[in-house]
Amino acid sequence: MTGIIAVVSQKGGATKSSIARALSTAFAAAGWQTEIADMDIDQGTATAWQQRRLRANVEPTITVRQFGNPEQALSKASNCDMLIFDGAPKASKATAVMAKAADLVIIPTGVSLDDLEPAVALANALVDRDGVPVNRIVFALSLTGTSTLEVDEARTYLGKTRFDVLDGSIPKKTAFSRAHDAGLSLIETPFKGPREQAAQVISAAVARFEALTA
């Protein structure tokens, strides 16, 4: 049976695509036939990333396809072992469809209230309005700076909600943007420190998926 992970957010620029790409390479490296459903039909950033990856002959190969709606992607989910939704820049009715179909829903968020409050509002709506089980939704801290206090405060803020937060955080690093330019994911950057920071978050996400689908 195909595993499904949805990476969604209430606003753009929350590193949805970055996390979706990293997850795809993690599962593909473990032998899963993995596909990213790129739901951003206007920009198609995941699709463009895949083209750079193919031109650079980077392994493992990741399939990326654009879809106008999640139902189209779900109808073809049996063609792969793992389907990862890279959600559109803004939450919509399609977000609920993806979340309800997913084994795991990841909501990336920055550490300021401008990011945290919309992220929590989305998570609550997915549970209260759309019926997604609470334990299927997790937050991922991203775009963090050098302040450990700020990260700790964000984790404390989220700790007061009913949702879990993945271990670690994904910092804002040039190493990651350079990796994406080369068709690589967060966990494939040649720079050890940033790679290990990203891997902590991605490994926690994989572990959560495995626990939910065991």
C-alpha positions as CSV (number, residue, x, y, z in Angstrom):
1,M,0.0,0.0,0.0
2,T,1.3,3.5,-0.9
3,G,2.5,5.7,1.9
4,I,1.3,9.3,1.7
5,I,2.9,12.4,3.4
6,A,1.5,15.9,2.9
7,V,3.7,18.9,3.5
8,V,1.4,21.9,3.7
9,S,1.2,25.4,5.2
10,Q,-1.1,28.4,5.5
11,K,1.4,30.7,3.7
12,G,4.1,30.6,1.2
13,G,7.8,30.5,1.9
14,A,7.6,28.0,4.7
15,T,10.0,25.5,3.2
16,K,7.3,23.1,2.1
17,S,9.2,22.2,-1.0
18,S,12.5,21.9,0.8
19,I,11.1,19.4,3.2
20,A,9.2,17.5,0.5
21,R,12.4,17.1,-1.6
22,A,14.4,16.0,1.4
23,L,11.8,13.4,2.4
24,S,11.7,12.1,-1.2
25,T,15.4,11.6,-1.3
26,A,15.4,9.9,2.1
27,F,12.8,7.4,1.1
28,A,14.2,6.9,-2.3
29,A,17.7,6.2,-0.8
30,A,16.0,3.5,1.3
31,G,14.7,1.8,-1.8
32,W,11.2,3.3,-1.9
33,Q,9.8,4.2,-5.4
34,T,9.0,7.8,-4.5
35,E,7.0,10.5,-6.2
36,I,6.5,14.2,-5.4
37,A,3.1,15.6,-6.3
38,D,3.9,19.2,-7.1
39,M,0.6,21.1,-6.3
40,D,2.0,24.5,-7.3
41,I,1.0,24.6,-10.9
42,D,1.9,28.3,-11.2
43,Q,5.5,28.1,-10.1
44,G,6.3,24.3,-10.2
45,T,9.5,24.7,-8.1
46,A,9.7,21.0,-7.3
47,T,9.4,20.2,-11.0
48,A,12.1,22.6,-11.9
49,W,14.3,21.2,-9.1
50,Q,13.8,17.7,-10.6
51,Q,14.9,18.9,-14.0
52,R,18.1,20.2,-12.5
53,R,18.6,16.9,-10.7
54,L,18.2,14.9,-13.9
55,R,20.6,17.1,-15.9
56,A,23.2,16.6,-13.1
57,N,22.6,12.8,-13.1
58,V,22.0,12.8,-9.4
59,E,20.9,9.6,-7.8
60,P,18.5,8.4,-6.5
61,T,16.1,9.4,-9.2
62,I,13.0,11.3,-7.9
63,T,9.8,11.4,-9.9
64,V,8.0,14.7,-9.8
65,R,4.6,15.4,-11.4
66,Q,2.4,18.4,-11.4
67,F,-1.3,18.0,-10.6
68,G,-4.1,20.5,-10.7
69,N,-5.8,18.9,-7.7
70,P,-5.0,16.2,-5.2
71,E,-7.6,13.8,-6.4
72,Q,-5.6,13.4,-9.6
73,A,-2.5,12.5,-7.7
74,L,-4.3,10.1,-5.4
75,S,-5.8,8.3,-8.4
76,K,-2.2,7.4,-9.5
77,A,-0.8,6.8,-6.1
78,S,-0.7,3.0,-6.6
79,N,2.1,3.6,-9.1
80,C,4.6,4.4,-6.3
81,D,5.6,3.3,-2.8
82,M,5.6,6.8,-1.4
83,L,3.6,9.8,-2.5
84,I,4.7,13.1,-1.1
85,F,2.4,16.1,-1.5
86,D,4.3,19.4,-2.0
87,G,1.3,21.7,-1.2
88,A,0.5,24.9,-2.9
89,P,1.7,28.2,-1.4
90,K,-1.6,28.9,0.4
91,A,-3.9,26.6,2.2
92,S,-7.2,25.8,0.4
93,K,-9.8,23.1,0.2
94,A,-7.2,21.0,-1.6
95,T,-5.1,21.1,1.6
96,A,-7.9,19.3,3.5
97,V,-8.1,16.7,0.8
98,M,-4.4,16.0,1.0
99,A,-4.3,16.0,4.8
100,K,-7.2,13.6,5.1
101,A,-5.6,11.2,2.6
102,A,-2.1,11.4,4.3
103,D,-0.6,9.1,6.8
104,L,1.4,12.1,8.1
105,V,0.9,15.8,7.7
106,I,3.9,18.1,8.2
107,I,3.4,21.8,8.7
108,P,6.6,23.8,8.5
109,T,6.8,27.0,10.4
110,G,9.2,29.8,11.2
111,V,9.8,30.8,14.7
112,S,8.1,34.2,14.8
113,L,4.4,34.6,15.8
114,D,3.7,35.8,12.2
115,D,4.5,32.2,11.2
116,L,3.5,30.2,14.3
117,E,0.0,31.6,14.6
118,P,-1.1,30.8,11.0
119,A,0.6,27.3,11.3
120,V,-1.4,26.5,14.5
121,A,-4.6,27.9,13.0
122,L,-4.2,25.5,10.0
123,A,-3.5,22.5,12.2
124,N,-6.6,23.2,14.3
125,A,-8.7,23.7,11.2
126,L,-7.5,20.4,9.8
127,V,-8.6,18.6,13.0
128,D,-11.7,20.5,14.0
129,R,-13.2,21.2,10.5
130,D,-11.8,18.4,8.4
131,G,-11.5,15.5,10.8
132,V,-7.8,14.8,10.5
133,P,-6.6,12.9,13.5
134,V,-4.4,15.0,15.8
135,N,-1.5,12.5,15.9
136,R,-1.1,12.6,12.2
137,I,-0.2,16.3,12.3
138,V,3.3,17.6,13.3
139,F,5.1,20.9,13.1
140,A,8.6,21.3,11.7
141,L,10.6,24.3,12.8
142,S,12.4,25.9,9.8
143,L,14.2,29.1,8.6
144,T,15.7,29.4,12.0
145,G,18.6,31.8,12.8
146,T,21.4,31.7,15.2
147,S,19.3,32.3,18.3
148,T,18.7,29.1,20.3
149,L,16.5,31.1,22.6
150,E,14.2,32.0,19.7
151,V,14.0,28.3,18.7
152,D,13.3,27.3,22.3
153,E,10.6,29.9,22.6
154,A,8.9,28.7,19.4
155,R,9.1,25.1,20.6
156,T,7.5,26.1,23.9
157,Y,4.8,28.0,22.1
158,L,4.0,24.9,20.0
159,G,4.2,22.7,23.1
160,K,1.1,24.4,24.4
161,T,-0.9,23.1,21.5
162,R,-2.2,19.6,21.0
163,F,0.3,18.8,18.3
164,D,3.9,17.4,18.3
165,V,7.0,19.1,17.0
166,L,9.6,17.2,15.1
167,D,13.1,17.1,16.7
168,G,15.6,19.6,15.4
169,S,15.1,22.6,13.2
170,I,16.1,23.6,9.7
171,P,18.2,26.8,9.6
172,K,18.3,29.3,6.9
173,K,21.6,28.5,5.2
174,T,23.2,29.3,1.9
175,A,24.3,25.7,1.8
176,F,20.7,24.7,1.3
177,S,19.9,27.1,-1.5
178,R,23.1,26.1,-3.3
179,A,22.1,22.5,-2.9
180,H,18.7,23.1,-4.5
181,D,20.4,25.0,-7.3
182,A,22.4,21.8,-8.0
183,G,19.3,19.5,-7.9
184,L,20.2,18.2,-4.4
185,S,18.0,18.1,-1.3
186,L,18.6,19.5,2.2
187,I,20.1,16.2,3.3
188,E,22.4,16.0,0.3
189,T,24.3,19.2,0.7
190,P,28.0,18.6,0.9
191,F,28.3,20.8,4.0
192,K,28.3,18.5,7.0
193,G,26.8,20.8,9.7
194,P,23.7,22.0,7.8
195,R,23.3,18.5,6.3
196,E,23.2,17.0,9.8
197,Q,20.8,19.6,11.1
198,A,18.4,18.9,8.2
199,A,18.8,15.2,8.6
200,Q,17.7,15.4,12.3
201,V,14.3,16.8,11.2
202,I,13.9,14.5,8.2
203,S,14.8,11.4,10.3
204,A,12.2,12.5,12.9
205,A,9.6,12.8,10.2
206,V,10.4,9.3,8.8
207,A,10.3,7.8,12.3
208,R,6.9,9.4,12.9
209,F,5.6,8.1,9.6
210,E,6.9,4.6,10.5
211,A,5.2,4.7,13.9
212,L,1.9,5.8,12.4
213,T,1.9,3.1,9.7
214,A,3.3,0.2,11.7
